[in-house]
Amino acid sequence: MSNDLSDVRFLTVAEVADMMRVSKMTVYRMVHSGELPAIRFGRSFRVPESAVAAVLRTGVADVG
């Protein structure tokens, strides 16, 4: 398993919201609560696609 960042695909908050079928605000809440890991680039966040897949696989116990 490589830690090379070139292998990681990052998604925008809008892309994550679309994949999860939730609002962008819900994604921001998940990022700020630590439920969904993200990296901040300037004023925007990018979420690793693998983190989104993990959340979708395991489910979210409490969203809201």
C-alpha positions as CSV (number, residue, x, y, z in Angstrom):
1,M,0.0,0.0,0.0
2,S,1.5,3.3,-1.1
3,N,1.3,6.6,0.7
4,D,2.0,8.4,-2.6
5,L,-0.5,11.3,-2.9
6,S,-0.5,11.0,-6.7
7,D,-2.6,7.8,-6.1
8,V,-5.3,9.7,-4.1
9,R,-8.3,11.2,-5.8
10,F,-9.7,14.2,-4.1
11,L,-13.3,15.3,-4.4
12,T,-14.9,18.7,-3.9
13,V,-17.6,19.2,-1.3
14,A,-20.2,19.5,-4.1
15,E,-19.0,16.2,-5.6
16,V,-19.2,14.5,-2.2
17,A,-22.7,15.9,-1.5
18,D,-23.8,14.6,-4.9
19,M,-22.3,11.1,-4.2
20,M,-23.9,10.9,-0.8
21,R,-27.2,12.5,-1.9
22,V,-27.0,15.1,0.9
23,S,-26.6,18.9,1.0
24,K,-23.2,20.6,0.9
25,M,-23.9,21.9,4.4
26,T,-24.2,18.3,5.6
27,V,-20.8,17.5,4.1
28,Y,-19.3,20.7,5.7
29,R,-20.8,19.6,9.1
30,M,-19.2,16.1,8.7
31,V,-15.9,17.6,7.8
32,H,-15.9,20.0,10.8
33,S,-17.0,17.3,13.2
34,G,-14.2,15.0,12.1
35,E,-16.6,12.4,10.8
36,L,-15.2,12.9,7.3
37,P,-11.5,13.6,6.8
38,A,-10.6,16.5,4.5
39,I,-7.7,18.7,3.5
40,R,-8.1,22.4,3.2
41,F,-6.8,24.1,0.1
42,G,-7.0,27.8,0.5
43,R,-10.6,28.5,1.3
44,S,-12.0,25.2,0.1
45,F,-11.9,21.6,1.3
46,R,-11.0,18.4,-0.6
47,V,-12.1,15.0,0.6
48,P,-10.2,11.8,-0.3
49,E,-12.5,9.6,-2.4
50,S,-11.5,6.6,-0.2
51,A,-12.9,8.4,2.8
52,V,-16.3,8.9,1.1
53,A,-16.3,5.3,0.1
54,A,-15.6,4.2,3.7
55,V,-18.4,6.4,5.1
56,L,-20.8,5.0,2.5
57,R,-19.8,1.4,3.4
58,T,-20.1,1.8,7.1
59,G,-23.0,4.2,7.2
60,V,-23.4,7.2,9.4
61,A,-24.9,6.7,12.8
62,D,-26.1,10.3,13.4
63,V,-26.4,12.9,10.6
64,G,-28.1,15.8,12.2
